[in-house]
Amino acid sequence: MSGTEQYDLDAYLDRIGWRGERRADLATLRGVHVAHVLSLPFENLDPVRGTAPSLAPGDLMAKMVRGRRGGYCYEHNTPPGAISAWTVPA
């Protein structure tokens, strides 16, 4: 998977178990945040192994969504930023 691939919102929401509507409101943002925290564990295996985690959308999709792994703190902060396009009113 390419590091330049766009973030797959449907796959991410499926991974965190989000079944709610996609609305640009605070309740939705809170719900997605809670689902993320409950579904994706914190892990620091890559830094411990001496590997720098990639924050490229495709790499995050491969690791945390399709690979069903957790992530390091910076990796956890990237998906919510990537999905902000549908949570922030235009």
Biopython code that builds the backbone (N, CA, C, O; Angstrom):
import numpy as np
from Bio.PDB.StructureBuilder import StructureBuilder

atoms = [
    (1, "MET", "N", (0.852, -1.179, 0.000)),
    (1, "MET", "CA", (0.000, 0.000, 0.000)),
    (1, "MET", "C", (0.894, 1.236, 0.000)),
    (1, "MET", "O", (1.888, 1.297, 0.724)),
    (2, "SER", "N", (0.546, 2.172, -0.780)),
    (2, "SER", "CA", (1.328, 3.390, -0.927)),
    (2, "SER", "C", (1.110, 4.354, 0.226)),
    (2, "SER", "O", (-0.001, 4.476, 0.741)),
    (3, "GLY", "N", (2.172, 5.038, 0.629)),
    (3, "GLY", "CA", (2.069, 6.056, 1.660)),
    (3, "GLY", "C", (1.301, 7.272, 1.201)),
    (3, "GLY", "O", (0.913, 8.107, 2.018)),
    (4, "THR", "N", (1.074, 7.386, -0.101)),
    (4, "THR", "CA", (0.342, 8.539, -0.624)),
    (4, "THR", "C", (-1.139, 8.232, -0.824)),
    (4, "THR", "O", (-1.900, 9.114, -1.223)),
    (5, "GLU", "N", (-1.556, 7.004, -0.554)),
    (5, "GLU", "CA", (-2.964, 6.638, -0.696)),
    (5, "GLU", "C", (-3.810, 7.447, 0.281)),
    (5, "GLU", "O", (-3.383, 7.724, 1.402)),
    (6, "GLN", "N", (-4.989, 7.817, -0.144)),
    (6, "GLN", "CA", (-5.885, 8.572, 0.709)),
    (6, "GLN", "C", (-6.408, 7.692, 1.845)),
    (6, "GLN", "O", (-6.454, 6.467, 1.732)),
    (7, "TYR", "N", (-6.792, 8.332, 2.919)),
    (7, "TYR", "CA", (-7.347, 7.625, 4.059)),
    (7, "TYR", "C", (-8.722, 7.072, 3.690)),
    (7, "TYR", "O", (-9.553, 7.799, 3.146)),
    (8, "ASP", "N", (-8.966, 5.816, 3.974)),
    (8, "ASP", "CA", (-10.227, 5.152, 3.654)),
    (8, "ASP", "C", (-11.175, 5.309, 4.839)),
    (8, "ASP", "O", (-11.117, 4.539, 5.797)),
    (9, "LEU", "N", (-12.037, 6.299, 4.766)),
    (9, "LEU", "CA", (-12.937, 6.625, 5.866)),
    (9, "LEU", "C", (-13.855, 5.462, 6.210)),
    (9, "LEU", "O", (-14.059, 5.168, 7.387)),
    (10, "ASP", "N", (-14.410, 4.796, 5.206)),
    (10, "ASP", "CA", (-15.314, 3.676, 5.475)),
    (10, "ASP", "C", (-14.610, 2.553, 6.231)),
    (10, "ASP", "O", (-15.168, 1.998, 7.178)),
    (11, "ALA", "N", (-13.398, 2.218, 5.822)),
    (11, "ALA", "CA", (-12.640, 1.157, 6.494)),
    (11, "ALA", "C", (-12.283, 1.562, 7.920)),
    (11, "ALA", "O", (-12.349, 0.741, 8.834)),
    (12, "TYR", "N", (-11.905, 2.823, 8.112)),
    (12, "TYR", "CA", (-11.583, 3.313, 9.457)),
    (12, "TYR", "C", (-12.807, 3.230, 10.367)),
    (12, "TYR", "O", (-12.713, 2.724, 11.485)),
    (13, "LEU", "N", (-13.948, 3.721, 9.900)),
    (13, "LEU", "CA", (-15.156, 3.705, 10.725)),
    (13, "LEU", "C", (-15.594, 2.278, 11.023)),
    (13, "LEU", "O", (-16.097, 2.004, 12.113)),
    (14, "ASP", "N", (-15.413, 1.371, 10.080)),
    (14, "ASP", "CA", (-15.720, -0.033, 10.325)),
    (14, "ASP", "C", (-14.778, -0.603, 11.380)),
    (14, "ASP", "O", (-15.207, -1.344, 12.264)),
    (15, "ARG", "N", (-13.504, -0.260, 11.288)),
    (15, "ARG", "CA", (-12.505, -0.758, 12.250)),
    (15, "ARG", "C", (-12.823, -0.324, 13.672)),
    (15, "ARG", "O", (-12.637, -1.100, 14.610)),
    (16, "ILE", "N", (-13.302, 0.910, 13.846)),
    (16, "ILE", "CA", (-13.600, 1.386, 15.197)),
    (16, "ILE", "C", (-15.032, 1.063, 15.620)),
    (16, "ILE", "O", (-15.433, 1.365, 16.744)),
    (17, "GLY", "N", (-15.798, 0.453, 14.724)),
    (17, "GLY", "CA", (-17.150, 0.045, 15.051)),
    (17, "GLY", "C", (-18.165, 1.176, 15.046)),
    (17, "GLY", "O", (-19.212, 1.061, 15.682)),
    (18, "TRP", "N", (-17.879, 2.261, 14.347)),
    (18, "TRP", "CA", (-18.810, 3.392, 14.303)),
    (18, "TRP", "C", (-19.977, 3.059, 13.387)),
    (18, "TRP", "O", (-19.792, 2.770, 12.205)),
    (19, "ARG", "N", (-21.180, 3.103, 13.945)),
    (19, "ARG", "CA", (-22.390, 2.818, 13.179)),
    (19, "ARG", "C", (-23.313, 4.040, 13.126)),
    (19, "ARG", "O", (-24.392, 3.982, 12.535)),
    (20, "GLY", "N", (-22.889, 5.129, 13.737)),
    (20, "GLY", "CA", (-23.706, 6.332, 13.773)),
    (20, "GLY", "C", (-23.687, 7.089, 12.460)),
    (20, "GLY", "O", (-22.981, 6.730, 11.517)),
    (21, "GLU", "N", (-24.470, 8.129, 12.428)),
    (21, "GLU", "CA", (-24.525, 8.971, 11.239)),
    (21, "GLU", "C", (-23.249, 9.792, 11.115)),
    (21, "GLU", "O", (-22.517, 9.983, 12.085)),
    (22, "ARG", "N", (-23.003, 10.267, 9.916)),
    (22, "ARG", "CA", (-21.849, 11.127, 9.642)),
    (22, "ARG", "C", (-22.335, 12.564, 9.591)),
    (22, "ARG", "O", (-22.589, 13.122, 8.524)),
    (23, "ARG", "N", (-22.457, 13.139, 10.765)),
    (23, "ARG", "CA", (-22.928, 14.519, 10.853)),
    (23, "ARG", "C", (-21.797, 15.406, 11.361)),
    (23, "ARG", "O", (-20.910, 14.965, 12.092)),
    (24, "ALA", "N", (-21.857, 16.651, 10.955)),
    (24, "ALA", "CA", (-20.862, 17.640, 11.391)),
    (24, "ALA", "C", (-21.355, 18.293, 12.675)),
    (24, "ALA", "O", (-21.788, 19.445, 12.676)),
    (25, "ASP", "N", (-21.282, 17.523, 13.790)),
    (25, "ASP", "CA", (-21.693, 18.086, 15.073)),
    (25, "ASP", "C", (-20.835, 17.504, 16.196)),
    (25, "ASP", "O", (-20.104, 16.533, 16.002)),
    (26, "LEU", "N", (-20.940, 18.101, 17.340)),
    (26, "LEU", "CA", (-20.110, 17.718, 18.474)),
    (26, "LEU", "C", (-20.410, 16.294, 18.944)),
    (26, "LEU", "O", (-19.490, 15.561, 19.308)),
    (27, "ALA", "N", (-21.670, 15.899, 18.940)),
    (27, "ALA", "CA", (-22.029, 14.555, 19.384)),
    (27, "ALA", "C", (-21.361, 13.487, 18.512)),
    (27, "ALA", "O", (-20.880, 12.476, 19.024)),
    (28, "THR", "N", (-21.335, 13.712, 17.203)),
    (28, "THR", "CA", (-20.692, 12.759, 16.295)),
    (28, "THR", "C", (-19.192, 12.720, 16.539)),
    (28, "THR", "O", (-18.600, 11.643, 16.612)),
    (29, "LEU", "N", (-18.581, 13.878, 16.664)),
    (29, "LEU", "CA", (-17.144, 13.926, 16.925)),
    (29, "LEU", "C", (-16.796, 13.199, 18.217)),
    (29, "LEU", "O", (-15.831, 12.436, 18.264)),
    (30, "ARG", "N", (-17.571, 13.430, 19.249)),
    (30, "ARG", "CA", (-17.342, 12.724, 20.524)),
    (30, "ARG", "C", (-17.520, 11.222, 20.366)),
    (30, "ARG", "O", (-16.719, 10.440, 20.877)),
    (31, "GLY", "N", (-18.566, 10.819, 19.659)),
    (31, "GLY", "CA", (-18.817, 9.395, 19.462)),
    (31, "GLY", "C", (-17.699, 8.705, 18.704)),
    (31, "GLY", "O", (-17.283, 7.606, 19.073)),
    (32, "VAL", "N", (-17.209, 9.338, 17.651)),
    (32, "VAL", "CA", (-16.100, 8.772, 16.875)),
    (32, "VAL", "C", (-14.841, 8.708, 17.743)),
    (32, "VAL", "O", (-14.094, 7.731, 17.687)),
    (33, "HIS", "N", (-14.611, 9.736, 18.533)),
    (33, "HIS", "CA", (-13.440, 9.749, 19.407)),
    (33, "HIS", "C", (-13.494, 8.605, 20.419)),
    (33, "HIS", "O", (-12.501, 7.904, 20.616)),
    (34, "VAL", "N", (-14.636, 8.417, 21.053)),
    (34, "VAL", "CA", (-14.784, 7.327, 22.026)),
    (34, "VAL", "C", (-14.607, 5.975, 21.342)),
    (34, "VAL", "O", (-13.926, 5.098, 21.874)),
    (35, "ALA", "N", (-15.209, 5.800, 20.177)),
    (35, "ALA", "CA", (-15.062, 4.536, 19.448)),
    (35, "ALA", "C", (-13.605, 4.270, 19.093)),
    (35, "ALA", "O", (-13.144, 3.132, 19.171)),
    (36, "HIS", "N", (-12.875, 5.321, 18.702)),
    (36, "HIS", "CA", (-11.456, 5.183, 18.375)),
    (36, "HIS", "C", (-10.675, 4.705, 19.597)),
    (36, "HIS", "O", (-9.904, 3.749, 19.516)),
    (37, "VAL", "N", (-10.880, 5.375, 20.721)),
    (37, "VAL", "CA", (-10.139, 5.043, 21.943)),
    (37, "VAL", "C", (-10.434, 3.617, 22.410)),
    (37, "VAL", "O", (-9.536, 2.919, 22.882)),
    (38, "LEU", "N", (-11.676, 3.188, 22.281)),
    (38, "LEU", "CA", (-12.054, 1.848, 22.731)),
    (38, "LEU", "C", (-11.644, 0.738, 21.765)),
    (38, "LEU", "O", (-11.602, -0.430, 22.152)),
    (39, "SER", "N", (-11.344, 1.084, 20.526)),
    (39, "SER", "CA", (-11.072, 0.067, 19.509)),
    (39, "SER", "C", (-9.611, -0.069, 19.103)),
    (39, "SER", "O", (-9.178, -1.150, 18.705)),
    (40, "LEU", "N", (-8.858, 1.004, 19.198)),
    (40, "LEU", "CA", (-7.467, 0.984, 18.733)),
    (40, "LEU", "C", (-6.523, 1.136, 19.920)),
    (40, "LEU", "O", (-6.464, 2.203, 20.531)),
    (41, "PRO", "N", (-5.792, 0.087, 20.249)),
    (41, "PRO", "CA", (-4.907, 0.158, 21.410)),
    (41, "PRO", "C", (-3.672, 1.021, 21.164)),
    (41, "PRO", "O", (-3.238, 1.214, 20.029)),
    (42, "PHE", "N", (-3.127, 1.529, 22.258)),
    (42, "PHE", "CA", (-1.832, 2.202, 22.189)),
    (42, "PHE", "C", (-0.780, 1.110, 22.122)),
    (42, "PHE", "O", (-0.822, 0.147, 22.888)),
    (43, "GLU", "N", (0.151, 1.261, 21.214)),
    (43, "GLU", "CA", (1.297, 0.350, 21.167)),
    (43, "GLU", "C", (2.519, 1.130, 20.717)),
    (43, "GLU", "O", (2.423, 2.030, 19.883)),
    (44, "ASN", "N", (3.644, 0.784, 21.263)),
    (44, "ASN", "CA", (4.887, 1.445, 20.874)),
    (44, "ASN", "C", (5.917, 0.419, 20.418)),
    (44, "ASN", "O", (7.109, 0.557, 20.694)),
    (45, "LEU", "N", (5.455, -0.596, 19.728)),
    (45, "LEU", "CA", (6.354, -1.655, 19.271)),
    (45, "LEU", "C", (7.352, -1.158, 18.231)),
    (45, "LEU", "O", (8.522, -1.539, 18.262)),
    (46, "ASP", "N", (6.897, -0.310, 17.314)),
    (46, "ASP", "CA", (7.813, 0.182, 16.280)),
    (46, "ASP", "C", (8.949, 1.007, 16.876)),
    (46, "ASP", "O", (10.106, 0.733, 16.554)),
    (47, "PRO", "N", (8.691, 1.991, 17.719)),
    (47, "PRO", "CA", (9.802, 2.751, 18.306)),
    (47, "PRO", "C", (10.734, 1.884, 19.160)),
    (47, "PRO", "O", (11.945, 2.102, 19.170)),
    (48, "VAL", "N", (10.178, 0.913, 19.867)),
    (48, "VAL", "CA", (11.012, 0.021, 20.670)),
    (48, "VAL", "C", (11.937, -0.792, 19.773)),
    (48, "VAL", "O", (13.072, -1.083, 20.150)),
    (49, "ARG", "N", (11.452, -1.162, 18.580)),
    (49, "ARG", "CA", (12.279, -1.907, 17.622)),
    (49, "ARG", "C", (13.220, -1.009, 16.844)),
    (49, "ARG", "O", (14.016, -1.491, 16.038)),
    (50, "GLY", "N", (13.137, 0.301, 17.077)),
    (50, "GLY", "CA", (14.006, 1.224, 16.375)),
    (50, "GLY", "C", (13.472, 1.661, 15.031)),
    (50, "GLY", "O", (14.214, 2.214, 14.220)),
    (51, "THR", "N", (12.199, 1.423, 14.781)),
    (51, "THR", "CA", (11.567, 1.804, 13.523)),
    (51, "THR", "C", (10.722, 3.048, 13.758)),
    (51, "THR", "O", (9.918, 3.094, 14.688)),
    (52, "ALA", "N", (10.906, 4.048, 12.916)),
    (52, "ALA", "CA", (10.089, 5.262, 13.024)),
    (52, "ALA", "C", (8.739, 5.010, 12.376)),
    (52, "ALA", "O", (8.681, 4.654, 11.199)),
    (53, "PRO", "N", (7.637, 5.190, 13.126)),
    (53, "PRO", "CA", (6.321, 4.979, 12.531)),
    (53, "PRO", "C", (6.035, 6.025, 11.449)),
    (53, "PRO", "O", (6.361, 7.201, 11.607)),
    (54, "SER", "N", (5.432, 5.586, 10.372)),
    (54, "SER", "CA", (5.062, 6.487, 9.293)),
    (54, "SER", "C", (3.673, 7.055, 9.562)),
    (54, "SER", "O", (2.779, 6.348, 10.028)),
    (55, "LEU", "N", (3.507, 8.327, 9.267)),
    (55, "LEU", "CA", (2.206, 8.979, 9.413)),
    (55, "LEU", "C", (1.500, 9.157, 8.079)),
    (55, "LEU", "O", (0.468, 9.824, 8.006)),
    (56, "ALA", "N", (2.047, 8.567, 7.028)),
    (56, "ALA", "CA", (1.407, 8.632, 5.712)),
    (56, "ALA", "C", (0.072, 7.898, 5.782)),
    (56, "ALA", "O", (-0.002, 6.818, 6.367)),
    (57, "PRO", "N", (-0.984, 8.461, 5.197)),
    (57, "PRO", "CA", (-2.305, 7.835, 5.288)),
    (57, "PRO", "C", (-2.330, 6.371, 4.879)),
    (57, "PRO", "O", (-2.958, 5.560, 5.559)),
    (58, "GLY", "N", (-1.672, 6.016, 3.800)),
    (58, "GLY", "CA", (-1.660, 4.626, 3.353)),
    (58, "GLY", "C", (-0.981, 3.701, 4.339)),
    (58, "GLY", "O", (-1.418, 2.568, 4.543)),
    (59, "ASP", "N", (0.089, 4.182, 4.953)),
    (59, "ASP", "CA", (0.796, 3.368, 5.944)),
    (59, "ASP", "C", (-0.040, 3.186, 7.209)),
    (59, "ASP", "O", (-0.039, 2.108, 7.802)),
    (60, "LEU", "N", (-0.750, 4.230, 7.622)),
    (60, "LEU", "CA", (-1.630, 4.114, 8.786)),
    (60, "LEU", "C", (-2.779, 3.154, 8.507)),
    (60, "LEU", "O", (-3.169, 2.374, 9.376)),
    (61, "MET", "N", (-3.318, 3.215, 7.293)),
    (61, "MET", "CA", (-4.386, 2.291, 6.917)),
    (61, "MET", "C", (-3.885, 0.848, 6.977)),
    (61, "MET", "O", (-4.570, -0.033, 7.496)),
    (62, "ALA", "N", (-2.691, 0.615, 6.444)),
    (62, "ALA", "CA", (-2.130, -0.732, 6.427)),
    (62, "ALA", "C", (-1.890, -1.260, 7.835)),
    (62, "ALA", "O", (-2.160, -2.427, 8.118)),
    (63, "LYS", "N", (-1.393, -0.418, 8.702)),
    (63, "LYS", "CA", (-1.043, -0.859, 10.052)),
    (63, "LYS", "C", (-2.248, -0.935, 10.980)),
    (63, "LYS", "O", (-2.537, -1.990, 11.544)),
    (64, "MET", "N", (-2.949, 0.182, 11.136)),
    (64, "MET", "CA", (-3.960, 0.275, 12.186)),
    (64, "MET", "C", (-5.343, -0.212, 11.757)),
    (64, "MET", "O", (-6.103, -0.712, 12.586)),
    (65, "VAL", "N", (-5.673, -0.075, 10.499)),
    (65, "VAL", "CA", (-7.012, -0.463, 10.056)),
    (65, "VAL", "C", (-6.981, -1.870, 9.472)),
    (65, "VAL", "O", (-7.623, -2.774, 10.007)),
    (66, "ARG", "N", (-6.249, -2.065, 8.388)),
    (66, "ARG", "CA", (-6.217, -3.389, 7.758)),
    (66, "ARG", "C", (-5.383, -4.396, 8.553)),
    (66, "ARG", "O", (-5.718, -5.579, 8.605)),
    (67, "GLY", "N", (-4.299, -3.926, 9.170)),
    (67, "GLY", "CA", (-3.454, -4.805, 9.957)),
    (67, "GLY", "C", (-3.974, -5.043, 11.366)),
    (67, "GLY", "O", (-3.454, -5.890, 12.092)),
    (68, "ARG", "N", (-5.008, -4.287, 11.753)),
    (68, "ARG", "CA", (-5.672, -4.426, 13.054)),
    (68, "ARG", "C", (-4.704, -4.289, 14.224)),
    (68, "ARG", "O", (-4.862, -4.944, 15.254)),
    (69, "ARG", "N", (-3.700, -3.429, 14.053)),
    (69, "ARG", "CA", (-2.779, -3.136, 15.145)),
    (69, "ARG", "C", (-3.182, -1.822, 15.782)),
    (69, "ARG", "O", (-4.086, -1.135, 15.305)),
    (70, "GLY", "N", (-2.507, -1.483, 16.855)),
    (70, "GLY", "CA", (-2.682, -0.185, 17.478)),
    (70, "GLY", "C", (-1.651, 0.767, 16.927)),
    (70, "GLY", "O", (-1.086, 0.549, 15.855)),
    (71, "GLY", "N", (-1.413, 1.827, 17.675)),
    (71, "GLY", "CA", (-0.452, 2.803, 17.202)),
    (71, "GLY", "C", (0.162, 3.616, 18.318)),
    (71, "GLY", "O", (-0.298, 3.597, 19.460)),
    (72, "TYR", "N", (1.193, 4.316, 17.965)),
    (72, "TYR", "CA", (1.926, 5.218, 18.826)),
    (72, "TYR", "C", (1.128, 6.524, 18.901)),
    (72, "TYR", "O", (0.223, 6.734, 18.093)),
    (73, "CYS", "N", (1.441, 7.388, 19.839)),
    (73, "CYS", "CA", (0.625, 8.585, 20.066)),
    (73, "CYS", "C", (0.406, 9.420, 18.806)),
    (73, "CYS", "O", (-0.710, 9.880, 18.564)),
    (74, "TYR", "N", (1.439, 9.622, 18.006)),
    (74, "TYR", "CA", (1.287, 10.427, 16.793)),
    (74, "TYR", "C", (0.390, 9.723, 15.780)),
    (74, "TYR", "O", (-0.346, 10.373, 15.037)),
    (75, "GLU", "N", (0.455, 8.409, 15.754)),
    (75, "GLU", "CA", (-0.383, 7.659, 14.831)),
    (75, "GLU", "C", (-1.859, 7.763, 15.225)),
    (75, "GLU", "O", (-2.734, 7.802, 14.360)),
    (76, "HIS", "N", (-2.127, 7.809, 16.510)),
    (76, "HIS", "CA", (-3.510, 7.941, 16.976)),
    (76, "HIS", "C", (-4.086, 9.320, 16.684)),
    (76, "HIS", "O", (-5.298, 9.450, 16.506)),
    (77, "ASN", "N", (-3.273, 10.319, 16.631)),
    (77, "ASN", "CA", (-3.768, 11.673, 16.379)),
    (77, "ASN", "C", (-4.031, 11.947, 14.909)),
    (77, "ASN", "O", (-4.768, 12.877, 14.582)),
    (78, "THR", "N", (-3.456, 11.172, 14.031)),
    (78, "THR", "CA", (-3.600, 11.419, 12.596)),
    (78, "THR", "C", (-4.975, 11.043, 12.044)),
    (78, "THR", "O", (-5.542, 11.838, 11.295)),
    (79, "PRO", "N", (-5.548, 9.873, 12.370)),
    (79, "PRO", "CA", (-6.865, 9.544, 11.797)),
    (79, "PRO", "C", (-7.958, 10.576, 12.105)),
    (79, "PRO", "O", (-8.692, 10.949, 11.191)),
    (80, "PRO", "N", (-8.099, 11.049, 13.337)),
    (80, "PRO", "CA", (-9.131, 12.069, 13.570)),
    (80, "PRO", "C", (-8.916, 13.325, 12.726)),
    (80, "PRO", "O", (-9.883, 13.956, 12.299)),
    (81, "GLY", "N", (-7.680, 13.683, 12.488)),
    (81, "GLY", "CA", (-7.417, 14.834, 11.622)),
    (81, "GLY", "C", (-7.795, 14.553, 10.184)),
    (81, "GLY", "O", (-8.268, 15.439, 9.472)),
    (82, "ALA", "N", (-7.585, 13.308, 9.756)),
    (82, "ALA", "CA", (-7.902, 12.937, 8.383)),
    (82, "ALA", "C", (-9.402, 12.901, 8.123)),
    (82, "ALA", "O", (-9.843, 13.116, 6.994)),
    (83, "ILE", "N", (-10.185, 12.632, 9.159)),
    (83, "ILE", "CA", (-11.630, 12.560, 8.956)),
    (83, "ILE", "C", (-12.329, 13.873, 9.269)),
    (83, "ILE", "O", (-13.555, 13.956, 9.186)),
    (84, "SER", "N", (-11.583, 14.880, 9.620)),
    (84, "SER", "CA", (-12.214, 16.154, 9.995)),
    (84, "SER", "C", (-12.977, 16.811, 8.853)),
    (84, "SER", "O", (-13.806, 17.690, 9.086)),
    (85, "ALA", "N", (-12.706, 16.395, 7.632)),
    (85, "ALA", "CA", (-13.401, 16.988, 6.478)),
    (85, "ALA", "C", (-14.906, 16.786, 6.552)),
    (85, "ALA", "O", (-15.665, 17.646, 6.105)),
    (86, "TRP", "N", (-15.352, 15.663, 7.111)),
    (86, "TRP", "CA", (-16.792, 15.461, 7.198)),
    (86, "TRP", "C", (-17.361, 15.817, 8.562)),
    (86, "TRP", "O", (-18.577, 15.775, 8.746)),
    (87, "THR", "N", (-16.517, 16.163, 9.514)),
    (87, "THR", "CA", (-17.042, 16.562, 10.823)),
    (87, "THR", "C", (-17.062, 18.066, 11.009)),
    (87, "THR", "O", (-17.627, 18.564, 11.983)),
    (88, "VAL", "N", (-16.452, 18.795, 10.087)),
    (88, "VAL", "CA", (-16.416, 20.254, 10.166)),
    (88, "VAL", "C", (-17.314, 20.817, 9.065)),
    (88, "VAL", "O", (-17.112, 20.510, 7.890)),
    (89, "PRO", "N", (-18.293, 21.629, 9.427)),
    (89, "PRO", "CA", (-19.169, 22.184, 8.396)),
    (89, "PRO", "C", (-18.402, 23.014, 7.374)),
    (89, "PRO", "O", (-17.436, 23.697, 7.714)),
    (90, "ALA", "N", (-18.835, 22.949, 6.134)),
    (90, "ALA", "CA", (-18.171, 23.702, 5.061)),
    (90, "ALA", "C", (-18.553, 25.172, 5.135)),
    (90, "ALA", "O", (-18.096, 25.970, 4.317)),
]
sb = StructureBuilder()
sb.init_structure("model")
sb.init_model(0)
sb.init_chain("A")
sb.init_seg("    ")
for serial, (resi, resn, name, xyz) in enumerate(atoms, 1):
    if name == "N":
        sb.init_residue(resn, " ", resi, " ")
    sb.init_atom(name, np.array(xyz, "f"), 0.0, 1.0, " ", f" {name:<3s}", serial, name[0])
structure = sb.get_structure()
